[in-house]
Amino acid sequence: WILSALDELQMNPQPPVAVLPLGTGNDLARTLNWGGGYTDEPVSKVLCHVEDGAVVQLDRWNLLVEKSAVQPEEGTQKLPLNVFNNYFSL
């Protein structure tokens, strides 16, 4: 959600964003070499990693879904998510 909030600010250039993976399934964090999760290290050490980290671009796009003209009464007015982030890892 933070990336969407930054999009709304229309900053140019957009600031880099660091992520501290805390949950499960942190495949994006692993792909970007952030690690699989927080390991209880001191915050000062985490901030040093952030400061020294490389900035990479993340593919992001918007998706607009409209109701079917054939069955306009079906479906919902708004989907909960319309911005997608993309990455590829091996």
Buried (B, 14 or more C-beta within 10 A) or exposed (E): EEEEEEEEEEEEEEEEEEEBBEEEEBEBBBEBEBBEBEEEEEEEEBEEEBEEEEEEEEEEEEEEEEEEEEEEEEEEEEEEEEEEEEEEEE
